[in-house]
Amino acid sequence: MAAGQNQRNRKNDPMLTKTGKPRLGPLNATQLNKLLEASNKPKEKSKILRAIQKQAVVAA
């Protein structure tokens, strides 16, 4: 449940998972870089960096 809400009150957001974490798959490289700059948590930063590297490998 996102941010302490129950399922009945939870708004469906396609860019968030059920637990409120951001979905990185549909984002492009510029959006991921912007998200990386805004992120404060090291765990989130590492996930974003992995997503950027995954896109670079697929594009090459």
C-alpha positions as CSV (number, residue, x, y, z in Angstrom):
1,M,0.0,0.0,0.0
2,A,1.4,3.4,-1.0
3,A,2.3,5.7,1.9
4,G,0.2,4.2,4.7
5,Q,-3.1,4.0,2.7
6,N,-5.3,1.0,2.3
7,Q,-6.3,-0.4,-1.0
8,R,-9.6,1.3,-1.1
9,N,-8.1,4.8,-0.9
10,R,-5.1,4.0,-3.1
11,K,-5.1,5.8,-6.4
12,N,-4.0,3.8,-9.4
13,D,-0.8,5.4,-10.7
14,P,0.8,3.5,-13.6
15,M,4.3,4.9,-12.7
16,L,4.1,3.4,-9.1
17,T,4.0,-0.1,-7.9
18,K,1.5,-1.3,-5.3
19,T,3.9,-0.5,-2.5
20,G,4.5,3.1,-3.8
21,K,7.9,2.5,-5.4
22,P,8.6,4.0,-8.8
23,R,8.5,1.9,-12.0
24,L,11.7,2.4,-13.9
25,G,11.0,0.3,-17.0
26,P,9.0,2.7,-19.1
27,L,11.2,5.7,-18.5
28,N,13.8,6.9,-21.0
29,A,17.4,7.8,-20.3
30,T,16.7,11.6,-19.8
31,Q,13.8,10.8,-17.3
32,L,16.0,8.3,-15.5
33,N,18.8,10.9,-15.2
34,K,16.4,13.5,-13.8
35,L,15.1,10.9,-11.3
36,L,18.6,10.1,-10.3
37,E,19.4,13.7,-9.5
38,A,16.2,14.1,-7.4
39,S,16.8,10.8,-5.5
40,N,18.3,10.9,-2.0
41,K,18.4,7.3,-1.0
42,P,21.5,5.2,-2.1
43,K,19.3,2.1,-2.7
44,E,17.1,4.0,-5.1
45,K,20.1,5.6,-6.8
46,S,21.7,2.2,-7.5
47,K,18.4,0.9,-8.9
48,I,18.2,3.9,-11.3
49,L,21.8,3.4,-12.3
50,R,21.2,-0.2,-13.1
51,A,18.1,0.8,-15.2
52,I,20.2,3.3,-17.1
53,Q,22.9,0.7,-17.8
54,K,20.4,-1.8,-18.9
55,Q,19.0,0.6,-21.5
56,A,22.5,1.4,-22.7
57,V,23.2,-2.3,-23.2
58,V,19.9,-2.9,-25.1
59,A,20.5,0.1,-27.3
60,A,24.1,-1.0,-28.3
